Structure formats: C-alpha cells, structure tokens
Amino acid sequence: MAEFENKSVFITGAARGQGRAAALAFAKEGAAVAAFDVATKIEYPAYAEGAGEELRSLKAEIEAFGGKCITPVGDVRDDNAVTAAVEAAIAAFGKIDIIFNNAGICAYAPIEEMTDDEWDAMIDINLKGPMNVVRRAVPYMKKAGSGVIINNSSVMGLRGGRRLSHYTASKWGLTGLTKAWAIELAPFGIRVVSIHPTGVNTPMNDGLAAMEGKTPKEIAEASAGNLLPVPWIEPEDVSHLVLFLAGDKARYATGSQFVLDAGLLSV
C-alpha cells in the first residue's frame, strides 16, 4: 500500500519548482492532489510565475500513472479564490489531510528603494497567502480530527538576508505562524511544521538572475554560503523532506523548524 493512499493534499504554487516536485511525489505515493497556482504572470516580481500549461501538464503527468489531481487556479492573496479552491478539493476528495503552503515570491530591494507595493506584495503572497489557505481549510481538518500543515519558509526565516528585508520579514512571519498554529491546533490532532531550505534549483532563479544581469548559477553561488559544495539543492530534495514530515513517521513533530540548508546555517 502506498504511504499516502486515501489521503488528500492541498499544495499552493504547484505548477513548477518545489510545489510541482511535491505534487508528483505525493501522487506517486497514492495521495489525491489539489494543485493550486496563480498560473499567470503577476505584477511583482517582474519574472514569470507558474503558467497554465505547466499546471495542465502536471495534471496530465499525475493522471498518466493513475493518480488523482485537480488544478484550481487563483492567487493566494485572493480569499475568494482560496475559498473556492479549498471547496473544490473537498468536493473532489471529501477532505484535506495535508497542506503544503509553498507559494511564494522573492526579489531584491535595498531598504531605501523598496516601494510600498513591493513590500505589500511580498508580505501578502508569502504570509497572508498561507493564512488564507489555513483559515479556510482548517475547519475541515478540525472536523476530521487530524491533519498536517507544512509551511515552506526559508533559511531566511531563521536568519537575515541582504537586500531581502521584505522577504526575510515574510519568512520569519511564516515561522511565527507555524509556532502559533501548532499551539492552537494541537488539541484537534493537527500538526504544523515549517521547512527551511537553502537556495533551490527552480525557475525563480532565472527571474532573480535576469533582474541582476547574471546567470542563475552566479546568483546561487554568490548568495548560498553552503558548507557542502553545491550552489543549490533540487526541488526533489525538498519533496523528500515534505513527504517525511507529512507521514506517520513524523507523527510527533509539531511546532518545529526543519532545516535543509546544505550547512548554510552552521556558519
């Protein structure tokens, strides 16, 4: 029997990168997947986000090996879109067992040059977005008496980052939400944890590199500081940790932060 057979997972930012890797990994282990993504370019940051075709190809890939997948489209900042997506998952699968709050953005901005719109977009997507998802989905988890919420923070949710004050604030905020939700939801059998990867080899690097006039690898090597000799880790590396934390082998893990940093935070 597959580890997540008869389970349902709701993943944000699922069209590409870490979200897509997690969606495929969960589906291969038997989970029904609600893959939620904005699936279009957004105003900030300037680089492209997950496209509709990527979301459609994810669904096709999952269904090709016999998995179940729905692909609601919307912006995590839009409570109406999030509510509709959660309700679509409940209608399709009857429940939501696992949430992977993965959708997020990153961009550089010196403090004195950062605009209100840039600050608001970062905080709203990276912090308000997970709040929107959890407050709409958690009533169903409470009713079931179980659930797992995994928040994709960052190493910047445990340290600071140069020209990343808005990003760092959003990721520290997500670490704080993890702590608060774990306390509030434990009586209902719901676990909440956060993960903290170093740089990950995703299309986001292409966007950041274009903004800086560099290659993605140059950006990764300049900012990583990893002890292990790698510029970044792969999305599949993150998905391995996510699946472990969602499973029964981690059944007593809640309120904790799990680092996947190639040694960066040891320095």
N, C-alpha and C positions, 0 to 999 in steps of 0.2 A: 504494500500500500504506500502511495506517495505521501510524503510528510504533511502536505497541506491539502490533501484530498478532503472535500466537503468544507473547505474554508474559502472565504471571500476577502480580497484585499483591495483597498482603495488607494491608488497611487497618483499623486499630483506631479506635474512636469514629466509625464510618462512617455512623450513622443521620442525623446532622444536621451543620450547620456546615461546618467545614473538611474533615472526613472525607468528608462526602457530596459536596461540590464536587469533591474529588479523585477519588472513585469514579466520578462521572459523567464527568469529564474523561478519565480513563484508559480507561473503557469506550468512549467516543466515538472514542478513538484505537486501538481494537482489542484492548485488554487484557481478559483474564478477571479478574473481581474477586471476591475473598473479603472481604465486608464484615462485619467483626466488631464487635459492640456489646453493651453490657450490656442495652440495650433495656428498662430499667425504672428506677424511682426508687431511688436508693441513700440510705443513712442520712445521709451527709455528702458534699458540702454539701446544704443543705435544698432547693435548687431541683431541678426535674425534669431528668433526663438523657434521652438518646435513647429514644424509645418504640418498642415492637414494630411499631406501624402505620407508623412512619417507615421502619423497616428493610424492611418488606414493600413499601412504596411505592417505595423505592429500587430494589429488585429488579425490580419491575414496570416502572419507568421505563427501566432498562437493557435489559431484555428487549424492550421495545416498539420499540427501534431496533436490535434484533438482537444485542445484547451478551449476554455470559455473566456470571452473578452467583450466588453462594451467600451465605447470610446466617447464619453460625453465631452463636449468642447466648452470651454469657458475660462474666464480669468479668475484666479483665486481671490482677487480683490473684490469681486462682484458676488455679494452674498446671495443674490437671486440665482446666479449661475451655479454656485456651490450647492445651494439647497436642491436645485433641480438635478444636479449630478448625483448627490447622495440619494435622493429619492429614486433615481434611475437604477442605481446599484441595488437598492432594497427591492425594487420591483423585479429586477432581473435575477437576483440571487437570494433574496429573502433576508439577508443580513450583511453586516460588515464586521468581519472578525479582526482585520488588521488595517491600520492606516500607515502609509509611508508618506509623510509630509516632506516632499522632495523639491517641489517647485521653488525656484529662487533665481535671483539675478546677482551680478557682480559688475562693478565698474569703478574705475579710479576717479578720484576728485580731491584735490587739495582743499583743506578746510575753507580757506577764504574764497575759493572759486565755486564751491558747491552751491547749487541753487535750491530753493525750496522744493521745486518739482522733483529734483534728483533725490533729495532726502526723502520726500514723501513716497516716491515710487519704491525706493529700496525698502523702507520700513513697511509699507503696505503689502508688498509682494512677499517679502521674506518673513514677516512677523504677523501681520494681520491675516495673511492668507492661511497659515496653519490654524490660527484661531477660528477663522470662518469654518474651515473643514471640521474641526473637532467639535465646535458647539452644535453643528448640525448633525454630526454622526453619532456623538456620544450618547444621546438618548436611546438609540437602538442598541448600543453596547451595554448600557446600564440594564436595559430590559432583558438582554441575554445573560447578564451576569458575568461577562468576560470580554476581553479584548486586549489588543496590543497597539500602542501608538508609538511610532518611531519617527523622531524628528531629525531631519538631516541638517545639522548645524554645520560646523566647520572648525578647523583648528583656530580660526579667528573668533570662534565662540568661547575660546579659552585663553586667548592672548590678544594683542593688538596688531594692527596692520597699517603700514604707511600708505597714505592717500586712500585709506579704506575706512574712514571713521563711520560713515553711514552703514557700510556693510558689516563692520565689526559690531556696531551697536545692535543691528538687527539679529546677528547670530548669537551675541550674548543674551539678547532678549529671548531668543528661542531656547537657549539653555535654561533661563529662568522659568519660562513656561513649562518646560519639562519637569522641573522640580515641583512647581505649584500643582500641575495636573496630577503628578504621581501621588501627592498627598491627598488631593481631593477625590481621586478616582479609585484609590486602592480599596476602599470599602465595597466597591462594586465589582471587584475582581478584574479591574482594568490596569494593565501595566503601561508605563510611559518611560521611554528612554530616549537619549539623543546620541547621535553618532557624529564624529568629528574627523573627517578625512583631511589629509593634506591635498594638494592640487591633484585633480583627476583629469585624465585624458578624455575630454569631451569637446563638443563643438563650441562651448563657451570660450575655450582658449583661443579659438580662431577669432572670435569677436574682440576679446581683450587685446590680442596681438595687433589686429587691424587698427584699433584705437591708439596703440602705442607706436605703430610703424615698425613692428618687429615680427618675427616668426613665433608661432605658438611655443616651440621648444625654448626659444630665447626667453620668453616671458616666464615659462615654468622654471627654467634653470636659475633665473635671476631672483625669483621670489621664493623658491621652495625651501632651501635650507635643510633638506632632508639628510639625516645621518646615513641612511642607506643610499647607495649611488644610483638613484633613479630621479629623473626630473618630475615624475608624476606617477600615480598609480592608475590602474584601469577601472572602468565602471564595474566590471565583473568582480573585482576585489571588494568593492563596496557592497555589491549584492550578496556576497558570501556572508558578510557580517550582518546585513539586514535580515537574511533568512534565519541565521542562527538566533538572533535576538527575538524574532517573531515566533520561534518554535518552543516546544516544551522543554528543551534542554536549558533554556534561559528563563524558566518559569518563575524564578525568584528574583529576577533582575528588574528593578523599577527605580525610577528617580535618579538613575546613574548615567554617566557620560562614558562613551566607549570611543577610544581614540584609534584611528587607523592612519598614522601620520608618517610612516617610514622614519620615525625617530625625531621628527622636527621639534616636538615639544620637549625633548630631552635636553636641548641646547640651552 
